[in-house]
Amino acid sequence: MQEQAVSRLILNDGSILTKCDQCIATYSERNPPEEPPCEDCRVELMKENQQAAYIYQIVSRQVRTIFNGERSIVTDLDFNAVFNVMDRIPGGVKDEWGCFEKIMSAFYYFLKERDKNENS
């Protein structure tokens, strides 16, 4: 998943080049071409995603699980934990539902990636 970075260029035709796009192009133009270090890259979040990312970092281990007879399996994020943290953020969360959706999108993405890596 490539996030759009804060540092981005808007071209005359209206298209946008993100920091990720620029990095990928730079590495592909090397002689010989190389793969960019995406795994080690620190992506700068857009301002509107910073609060959701902060809350996600706090609640990402507050999960719901089931036991399948062999091991516990993560089924979902604990929504109560998410809203509990949102209620306590200094200054408050202006768009709680939008923030919640961003947090859940991140959670499901990383859960899917983890499951994919475990099954490889």
C-alpha positions as CSV (number, residue, x, y, z in Angstrom):
1,M,0.0,0.0,0.0
2,Q,1.5,3.3,-1.1
3,E,0.4,6.3,0.9
4,Q,0.5,9.7,-0.7
5,A,3.2,11.7,1.0
6,V,3.0,15.3,2.1
7,S,5.7,16.1,-0.3
8,R,4.1,15.9,-3.7
9,L,4.3,17.7,-7.0
10,I,1.2,18.8,-8.9
11,L,2.1,18.9,-12.6
12,N,0.6,21.4,-15.2
13,D,-1.7,18.7,-16.5
14,G,-3.1,18.3,-12.9
15,S,-1.5,14.9,-12.3
16,I,0.2,14.4,-8.9
17,L,3.6,12.9,-8.3
18,T,4.0,11.7,-4.7
19,K,7.3,11.2,-2.8
20,C,6.8,7.5,-3.5
21,D,6.4,8.0,-7.2
22,Q,9.6,10.1,-7.3
23,C,11.5,7.5,-5.3
24,I,10.4,4.7,-7.6
25,A,11.3,6.6,-10.7
26,T,14.8,7.5,-9.2
27,Y,15.6,3.8,-8.4
28,S,14.3,2.6,-11.8
29,E,16.5,5.0,-13.6
30,R,19.7,3.8,-11.9
31,N,22.2,1.7,-13.8
32,P,21.5,-1.1,-13.2
33,P,17.9,-0.4,-12.1
34,E,17.2,-1.1,-8.4
35,E,14.2,-1.8,-6.3
36,P,13.4,1.2,-4.0
37,P,13.7,0.6,-0.2
38,C,9.9,0.8,0.4
39,E,10.1,-1.5,3.5
40,D,12.4,1.0,5.2
41,C,10.8,4.2,4.0
42,R,9.2,6.6,6.3
43,V,6.2,8.0,4.6
44,E,5.1,11.5,5.7
45,L,1.3,11.3,6.4
46,M,-1.0,14.0,5.0
47,K,-2.2,16.2,7.8
48,E,-5.8,14.8,7.6
49,N,-4.5,11.3,8.3
50,Q,-2.1,12.1,11.2
51,Q,-4.8,11.9,14.0
52,A,-6.1,8.6,12.7
53,A,-2.6,7.2,12.5
54,Y,-1.9,8.3,16.0
55,I,-5.0,6.7,17.4
56,Y,-4.4,3.5,15.3
57,Q,-0.9,3.2,16.9
58,I,-2.5,3.3,20.4
59,V,-5.4,0.8,19.7
60,S,-3.9,-1.5,17.2
61,R,-3.3,-4.3,19.8
62,Q,-6.8,-3.9,21.3
63,V,-8.4,-6.7,19.3
64,R,-11.2,-9.2,19.4
65,T,-10.2,-12.9,19.0
66,I,-11.7,-16.3,18.8
67,F,-10.1,-19.6,19.7
68,N,-10.3,-22.2,16.9
69,G,-9.2,-25.1,19.0
70,E,-5.6,-24.6,18.2
71,R,-4.8,-20.9,18.6
72,S,-6.4,-17.5,19.0
73,I,-7.3,-15.8,15.8
74,V,-7.8,-12.1,15.5
75,T,-11.2,-11.3,14.1
76,D,-11.5,-7.5,14.5
77,L,-10.4,-4.4,16.3
78,D,-12.2,-3.6,19.5
79,F,-14.4,-0.7,18.4
80,N,-14.9,0.4,22.1
81,A,-11.2,0.9,22.5
82,V,-11.1,3.1,19.3
83,F,-14.0,5.4,20.4
84,N,-12.7,5.4,24.0
85,V,-9.3,6.8,22.8
86,M,-11.0,9.2,20.4
87,D,-13.0,10.6,23.4
88,R,-9.8,11.3,25.3
89,I,-7.7,12.9,22.6
90,P,-6.7,16.5,23.7
91,G,-8.6,18.9,21.4
92,G,-11.0,16.1,20.4
93,V,-11.6,14.4,17.1
94,K,-13.7,16.6,14.8
95,D,-14.9,13.9,12.4
96,E,-15.1,10.8,14.6
97,W,-16.8,8.6,12.0
98,G,-14.3,9.6,9.3
99,C,-11.4,9.0,11.7
100,F,-12.9,5.6,12.7
101,E,-13.2,4.6,9.0
102,K,-9.5,5.4,8.4
103,I,-8.5,3.5,11.5
104,M,-10.5,0.5,10.5
105,S,-9.1,0.6,6.9
106,A,-5.6,0.6,8.3
107,F,-6.4,-2.3,10.7
108,Y,-8.0,-4.5,8.0
109,Y,-5.1,-3.7,5.6
110,F,-2.4,-4.8,8.1
111,L,-4.5,-7.8,9.2
112,K,-4.8,-9.0,5.6
113,E,-1.0,-8.4,5.1
114,R,-0.2,-10.4,8.2
115,D,-2.5,-13.2,7.2
116,K,-1.0,-13.3,3.7
117,N,2.6,-13.4,5.2
118,E,1.6,-16.2,7.6
119,N,0.2,-18.3,4.8
120,S,3.2,-17.8,2.5
